[in-house]
């Protein structure tokens, strides 16, 4: 198998394991706090379980070390989320985590398309499709990294059905205040 595809699959499985592990960790944390958490545990279990099962079938015959790394990533995500203070998560901002996680995933998928297209001498297709995905994902990823470095929390809001906007928390609260003023007037 192509080394580029192997690296992509490892990172792809790792991202799903991280998402599932964080969701499982939040569910377990909520369970210990006495809050209802069945939805979080089921969602995290489905994400992490599916990714771990597929990676087990993919890695087990020849690449047991890679499977062990994947399982370790899941375990670290669960334990890290359980012990990470909620105030720190709120300080970072959900939008920041979304921008970094999904921006990185989209950029990697675009990079894989680019590499595969160039290997098959489909330069125009690679630049048009893979280049666009890489650029958009990279911009989201860099936006999240810059927000982390500046200490700015990013948040999300739904503008219309299917359209989510990622903005700094200050802008979101200011926009919410202005919307309340308009409703009162």
C-alpha positions as CSV (number, residue, x, y, z in Angstrom):
1,X,0.0,0.0,0.0
2,X,1.1,3.6,-0.7
3,X,2.8,5.2,2.3
4,X,0.8,8.4,1.7
5,X,-2.4,6.5,2.0
6,X,-1.2,4.7,5.2
7,X,-0.3,8.0,6.8
8,X,-3.7,9.5,5.8
9,X,-5.6,6.5,7.2
10,X,-3.7,6.6,10.5
11,X,-4.5,10.3,10.9
12,X,-8.1,9.8,9.7
13,X,-8.7,7.0,12.3
14,X,-6.9,9.1,15.0
15,X,-9.2,12.1,14.4
16,X,-12.3,9.9,14.8
17,X,-10.9,8.3,17.9
18,X,-10.1,11.7,19.3
19,X,-13.7,12.9,18.7
20,X,-15.2,9.7,20.1
21,X,-12.8,9.7,23.0
22,X,-13.5,13.3,24.0
23,X,-17.3,12.6,23.7
24,X,-16.9,9.5,25.9
25,X,-14.8,11.4,28.4
26,X,-17.4,14.1,28.6
27,X,-20.1,11.6,29.1
28,X,-18.2,9.8,31.9
29,X,-17.4,13.2,33.5
30,X,-21.1,14.1,33.4
31,X,-22.0,10.7,34.8
32,X,-19.7,11.3,37.8
33,X,-21.2,14.8,38.3
34,X,-24.7,13.2,38.5
35,X,-26.0,14.6,35.2
36,X,-27.7,12.6,32.4
37,X,-25.0,11.5,30.0
38,X,-26.3,8.5,28.1
39,X,-26.4,10.4,24.8
40,X,-22.8,11.5,25.1
41,X,-21.6,8.1,26.0
42,X,-23.5,6.4,23.2
43,X,-22.3,9.0,20.6
44,X,-18.7,8.7,21.8
45,X,-18.9,5.0,21.9
46,X,-20.2,4.8,18.3
47,X,-17.6,7.2,17.0
48,X,-14.7,5.6,18.8
49,X,-16.0,2.1,18.5
50,X,-16.5,2.2,14.8
51,X,-13.1,3.8,14.2
52,X,-11.3,1.3,16.5
53,X,-13.1,-1.6,14.9
54,X,-12.2,-0.5,11.4
55,X,-8.6,0.3,12.3
56,X,-8.4,-3.1,14.0
57,X,-9.3,-4.9,10.8
58,X,-7.0,-2.6,8.8
59,X,-3.9,-2.9,11.1
60,X,-4.1,-6.2,12.8
61,X,-2.6,-8.6,10.3
62,X,0.7,-6.7,9.8
63,X,0.7,-3.4,11.7
64,X,-0.1,-4.2,15.3
65,X,2.1,-1.3,16.6
66,X,-0.1,1.2,14.6
67,X,-3.2,-0.3,16.1
68,X,-1.7,0.0,19.6
69,X,-1.0,3.7,18.9
70,X,-4.6,4.2,17.8
71,X,-5.9,2.5,21.0
72,X,-3.5,4.7,23.0
73,X,-4.8,7.8,21.4
74,X,-8.4,6.8,22.3
75,X,-7.4,6.1,25.9
76,X,-5.5,9.4,26.2
77,X,-8.5,11.3,24.8
78,X,-10.9,9.7,27.3
79,X,-8.7,10.1,30.4
80,X,-7.6,13.6,29.3
81,X,-11.1,14.8,28.9
82,X,-12.2,13.4,32.2
83,X,-9.5,15.3,34.1
84,X,-9.4,18.5,32.0
85,X,-11.3,21.2,33.9
86,X,-14.5,22.5,32.2
87,X,-13.3,26.1,32.7
88,X,-10.3,25.3,30.5
89,X,-12.5,23.9,27.7
90,X,-14.7,27.0,27.8
91,X,-11.6,29.2,27.8
92,X,-10.3,27.6,24.7
93,X,-13.7,27.8,23.0
94,X,-15.6,25.1,21.1
95,X,-15.2,27.0,17.8
96,X,-11.4,26.9,18.2
97,X,-11.5,23.1,18.7
98,X,-13.8,22.7,15.7
99,X,-11.6,25.0,13.5
100,X,-8.4,23.1,14.4
101,X,-9.9,19.6,14.2
102,X,-12.0,19.7,11.1
103,X,-9.8,22.2,9.4
104,X,-6.9,19.8,9.8
105,X,-9.0,16.9,8.6
106,X,-10.2,18.7,5.5
107,X,-6.7,19.9,4.7
108,X,-5.4,16.4,5.0
109,X,-8.1,15.1,2.7
110,X,-7.3,17.8,0.1
111,X,-3.6,16.9,0.4
112,X,-4.3,13.3,-0.2
113,X,-6.3,14.2,-3.3
114,X,-3.4,16.4,-4.5
115,X,-0.8,13.7,-4.0
116,X,-2.9,11.0,-5.6
117,X,-3.8,13.2,-8.6
118,X,-0.2,14.2,-9.2
119,X,0.9,10.5,-9.0
120,X,-1.7,9.7,-11.7
121,X,-0.7,12.7,-13.8
122,X,-4.1,14.4,-13.3
123,X,-2.6,17.8,-12.4
124,X,-5.6,20.0,-13.3
125,X,-8.0,17.8,-11.3
126,X,-5.5,17.7,-8.4
127,X,-5.1,21.5,-8.3
128,X,-8.8,22.3,-8.7
129,X,-10.2,19.8,-6.2
130,X,-7.4,18.9,-3.9
131,X,-6.0,22.4,-3.9
132,X,-9.4,23.9,-2.9
133,X,-9.9,21.4,-0.1
134,X,-6.4,21.9,1.2
135,X,-6.7,25.7,1.1
136,X,-10.1,25.8,2.8
137,X,-9.1,23.3,5.4
138,X,-5.8,25.0,6.0
139,X,-7.4,28.4,6.5
140,X,-9.8,26.9,9.1
141,X,-6.9,25.1,10.8
142,X,-4.7,28.2,10.8
143,X,-7.6,30.3,12.1
144,X,-7.9,27.9,15.1
145,X,-4.2,27.8,15.7
146,X,-3.9,31.6,15.6
147,X,-6.8,31.9,18.0
148,X,-5.1,29.5,20.4
149,X,-1.8,31.4,20.2
150,X,-3.6,34.7,20.8
151,X,-5.7,33.3,23.6
152,X,-8.9,34.2,21.7
153,X,-11.8,31.8,22.2
154,X,-13.8,31.1,19.0
155,X,-17.5,30.2,19.2
156,X,-20.1,29.0,16.7
157,X,-23.5,30.2,15.7
158,X,-26.0,28.9,13.1
159,X,-26.9,31.6,10.6
160,X,-29.2,29.5,8.5
161,X,-30.0,25.8,8.2
162,X,-26.7,24.1,7.3
163,X,-24.6,27.2,7.6
164,X,-22.4,27.5,10.7
165,X,-20.2,30.5,11.4
166,X,-17.1,30.4,13.5
167,X,-16.4,33.8,15.1
168,X,-14.5,35.2,18.2
169,X,-16.7,34.9,21.3
170,X,-16.7,38.7,21.8
171,X,-18.3,39.2,18.4
172,X,-20.9,36.6,19.1
173,X,-21.9,38.2,22.4
174,X,-21.9,41.6,20.8
175,X,-24.1,40.4,18.0
176,X,-26.5,38.7,20.5
177,X,-26.8,42.0,22.5
178,X,-27.6,43.9,19.3
179,X,-30.2,41.3,18.3
180,X,-31.9,41.7,21.7
181,X,-31.9,45.5,21.3
182,X,-33.6,45.2,17.9
183,X,-36.3,42.9,19.3
184,X,-37.0,45.3,22.1
185,X,-37.2,48.3,19.8
